[in-house]
Amino acid sequence: MPPAKTSFVCLPCRASFKQPYPTPARSAKSDERVCPRCARTLIHVGSAFAPPPRRDTEGWRVLSLLLHAGIRFHKSCCAGPGYRPRTLREVRERMTYARRTREPIARALVRPELP
């Protein structure tokens, strides 16, 4: 059986690549993935990731904000990664909520409903 694969992303190229999972036994530096287009480091986003189309600049901007906030797309036991905002409006609403309530930004961004 082939090894399981997960998604890696290059934000400057707006490209997603499926590659084998990083091995925990090796050091993080030796398991660093490089983009075949621009030779920059790829970001491990998880196996439940569906990339936006390359021409969707807003979708890639939202993805960049999520990744820089530390949010990834890993599967849980029986479900996908849970709620993730898809538009800049949803991100702005959750960032405003986080500033108002002093909730951590990463937690506010994955909140499906705002009170």
C-alpha positions in Angstrom: 0.0 0.0 0.0 1.4 3.4 -0.9 2.2 5.8 2.0 -0.5 8.2 3.1 -0.3 11.8 1.7 -1.1 15.2 3.0 -1.2 18.7 1.6 1.6 21.3 1.5 1.1 24.8 0.2 3.3 27.5 -1.4 1.6 30.8 -0.8 3.7 32.9 -3.3 3.0 30.5 -6.1 -0.6 29.8 -5.0 0.1 26.1 -5.4 -0.8 23.0 -3.4 1.1 19.7 -3.4 0.2 16.3 -2.0 3.3 14.6 -0.5 3.9 11.9 2.0 3.5 12.8 5.7 6.5 14.2 7.5 8.3 11.5 9.5 8.5 12.3 13.2 11.8 10.4 13.7 13.7 12.8 11.4 14.6 16.3 12.4 12.3 19.2 11.2 15.1 20.7 9.1 15.8 17.5 7.2 12.1 17.0 6.5 11.6 20.5 5.1 9.7 20.5 1.8 10.6 22.9 -1.0 8.3 24.3 -3.8 9.3 22.9 -7.2 8.4 26.2 -8.8 10.1 28.9 -6.6 12.3 26.8 -4.2 10.7 28.4 -1.1 9.7 26.3 1.9 6.3 24.7 1.7 3.8 24.9 4.6 2.2 21.7 5.9 -1.6 22.4 5.9 -3.0 19.0 6.6 -4.9 16.2 4.8 -8.3 17.8 4.9 -7.2 20.8 2.8 -9.0 21.8 -0.4 -7.1 24.6 -2.2 -8.9 27.6 -3.7 -8.5 28.1 -7.4 -5.2 29.9 -8.4 -7.1 32.9 -9.8 -9.1 33.3 -6.5 -6.9 36.0 -4.9 -9.4 36.6 -2.0 -9.4 32.8 -1.2 -5.6 32.7 -1.1 -5.4 35.8 1.0 -7.9 34.3 3.5 -5.8 31.1 3.5 -2.6 33.1 4.1 -4.3 34.8 7.2 -5.4 31.4 8.5 -2.0 29.8 8.1 -0.2 32.7 9.7 -2.6 32.5 12.7 -1.5 28.9 13.1 -4.7 27.3 11.8 -4.3 24.1 9.8 -6.7 21.6 8.1 -6.1 18.3 9.9 -8.8 15.7 10.1 -10.3 14.7 13.4 -11.4 11.2 14.2 -14.7 11.1 12.2 -15.0 14.6 10.7 -13.0 17.1 8.7 -11.1 20.1 10.1 -14.2 22.0 11.2 -15.3 25.5 10.3 -12.8 27.7 8.4 -13.7 31.2 7.1 -13.8 31.5 3.3 -14.2 35.2 2.7 -12.3 38.3 4.0 -15.6 39.5 5.4 -15.9 36.4 7.7 -12.2 36.9 8.7 -12.8 40.6 9.5 -15.9 39.8 11.6 -14.0 37.2 13.6 -10.9 39.4 14.1 -13.2 42.3 15.4 -14.9 39.8 17.7 -11.5 38.6 19.0 -10.3 42.2 19.7 -13.6 43.1 21.4 -13.7 40.0 23.6 -9.9 39.4 23.9 -10.4 35.9 22.7 -7.3 34.4 21.0 -7.4 35.1 17.2 -6.9 31.5 16.2 -9.9 30.4 18.4 -12.1 33.2 17.0 -11.2 32.4 13.4 -12.5 28.8 13.7 -15.7 29.8 15.5 -18.6 28.8 13.3 -21.1 31.3 14.8 -20.4 34.6 16.5 -22.5 35.4 19.6 
